[in-house]
Amino acid sequence: MGHYKLFLSLLLFLCLLIGSCSPHQPSSYKKSKALLDTFVTITVTADSQDTADIAIENSFDVIERFGNLVNFFSDESELSAINRNAGIRAVRVSPETLDVMEKALFVSEKSGGAFDPTIGPEIKLWDFLNKTKPSDAEIKKNLPLVNYKNIIIDRGKSTVFLKKKNMLLDLGGIAKGYAADLAVQALKQKGISAGLVAVAGDIKAFGLKPDKKPWVVGIKNPRQKSNDDELIARIQLSGKAISTSGDYERYFIMDGRRFHHLLTPQTGYPASACRSVSVISDEGAIADGFSTALFILGPEKGLELAKKMGMDAMIINDKGAIHTTPGLEGKLTIERNH
């Protein structure tokens, strides 16, 4: 009996030493799906393909449901209902819509309106696909409709109201980050202890990879030289979200000038002081909103705001120079070929 106990103790000690005696060593599993007008890729660490598939598919469903609530182009969405009723009445919305709206207002207030979800009337004027630039008169006419202070949220009644008729909410600058938050939450609820959710340039990581190292996320070079996957930097990420906003995502060039979708709320024209801004924060929605805000503010004011908010940021200015917050030291690797 004593020998048997000794054998069990040694076996237990070996199991602890190796990490697990289970034949199913945790591995990484990855799946992608077209959602939110982009590609969503979810990577998880799990004991089996089945466990991973169930958790990932559930997260895809969660993202899809949220996307349906805030779809700017769908008449069925809650966002469209809010926009239709601008200047008329408050619209009752679901908890997710209310929550993302509150986060959007938080970013607007903290950035002094550099991020503004009521930018819709200006966005609507630009056609980046057909390379159409609106006239100065059109842009000027819609400017009075852009003001986040005209959004009224009633948490008790779960309603959102736009004060002025023809105002338009566009949550494109925060929805993808919020979707990444929801997906991570859903993965954790399914027992997943480590993973990476990438909703285009909005990425959230939790836990460690199977090799016990942090996840590594690449930041795109805003001026691609060779191919679409050329990176300018890599960052280690765990328990954080990163969001990148760039002037290379939706743009056209006219008369030697680059016109892109990141519009300054106060002018209705694209901001021109940056090429790319990456923000690292605890929440995807916050990283997403602030990456837009910092892009609009420019390198100097942008870095100042990031530090004030306790976030890290990497800003590439209009000349291609890289500016970073001190907190990124040791976590960020700039590619040598830059």
Secondary structure as UniProt FT lines:
FT   HELIX           2..18
FT   STRAND          27..35
FT   TURN            36..37
FT   STRAND          38..46
FT   HELIX           49..69
FT   TURN            72..73
FT   TURN            75..76
FT   HELIX           78..84
FT   TURN            85..88
FT   STRAND          91..92
FT   HELIX           95..110
FT   TURN            111..113
FT   HELIX           117..119
FT   HELIX           120..123
FT   TURN            124..125
FT   TURN            128..131
FT   HELIX           136..142
FT   HELIX           143..145
FT   HELIX           148..150
FT   STRAND          151..154
FT   TURN            155..158
FT   STRAND          159..162
FT   TURN            165..166
FT   TURN            172..174
FT   HELIX           175..189
FT   TURN            190..191
FT   STRAND          195..199
FT   TURN            200..201
FT   STRAND          202..206
FT   TURN            210..211
FT   STRAND          215..220
FT   TURN            228..229
FT   STRAND          231..237
FT   STRAND          240..246
FT   TURN            247..248
FT   STRAND          251..254
FT   TURN            255..256
FT   STRAND          257..260
FT   TURN            265..267
FT   STRAND          274..281
FT   HELIX           284..297
FT   HELIX           299..308
FT   TURN            309..310
FT   STRAND          312..317
FT   TURN            318..319
FT   STRAND          322..324
FT   HELIX           326..328
FT   TURN            329..331
FT   STRAND          332..334
FT   TURN            336..337
//
